Amino acid sequence: MALEITRTGNEVLITVVGTFDAKAAARLCSLLSDVVGSGEPARVTVDFGRAREVSAVGLAALVGCRAGNGISVRLRGLSRRDTRVMSYLGHDASEE
């Protein structure tokens, strides 16, 4: 799994490439904490459009990370299944 980071002004786009599992979610959580902690970006988007596989365990870990750290990010590129998993986990990703 790789994370590609693109910064444009005060926006940060993080693209997930490859398999997104619990280990990848931990890496993403650490990166999100660093990005949000810097206080610079006004908007952070995580794009799953290039993820080959997204595990429910990885999504659960991401939800836990975001809730625990108060991180607000926009998610895009999730499949219908992944959007449904996110809703089961208490996060509405349907419009993201």
N, C-alpha and C positions, 0 to 999 in steps of 0.2 A: 504494500500500500504506500502510495506517495501522496503528499499534500502539496499542491501548487498554490502559491500565494501571489496575488496580483493586487497592487495598491494603486488607486486612482483618486487623487485628492484626499478626501477624508473617508473614502470607502475602501473596504478590504473584501476581496473575493478569495475564498479558500475552496479549491477544487479537489475533491476526493477522487483519486485514480486507483483502480484495483479493488481489492477486497476490503470492505469496512466491517470489522469485527470488534470485539471488546478491546483488544490490544490497540487497534487503530483509533478507537474512540478515546482511549486514554491519551494517545499522542495528540489528537485533535483538541481534547479538553485542555491539555497543557498549553497548546498553541493559542487557543481562544483566551485563556487566562492572561497570557503574555500580551496579546493584541489589545484586549479590553483594558488590561491594567495600565497600558501605556497612556490611556486617556485620549489618544489622538483620533481614531476613527469614529465617525458618527454612525456608520452603518457597516455591519458585518454580515456577509452572505456566505453560506456553505452550500456548494453545488455538488450534488451527487450524480449528475448526469453522466459522468465518465466512470462511475463505480461499477465494477464488473459484478459484484455481489455485495449485498447489504444484509447483515444478519440482524435479527431482532434483538439479540444480546448487545450488539454494538449500538443500536438505537436506544435501548434502555440505558446503557452506560452514558450516552450523550445527554439524554434527558436528565439523568441524575446529576451529571456534571453541571449542566446549565442551571438546574434548580439550586444546587448547593453553592454555586458561585454568583448567582444572580445575573448570569450572562444572557443577554438578549441577542439572538441572531436570527436571520431569515434563512430558511431552508428551501432549496429548490432542487428539481431534478429527481425527486423521490418517485418511485413507482406507486401505483394504486395500493399495492400490498403494503409497501412501507408507510404510506400515508395512513392506512388503516391501523397498522401497528402503532404509529405515533399517537393516534386517537385513543387506542386502548391504554396507552401509557399516560394519557391525560394532556396531550399536546395536540392542538388542532393545526395540522400542517397542510390542510386541504387547499388553502389559498397561497401557500408559499412556494 
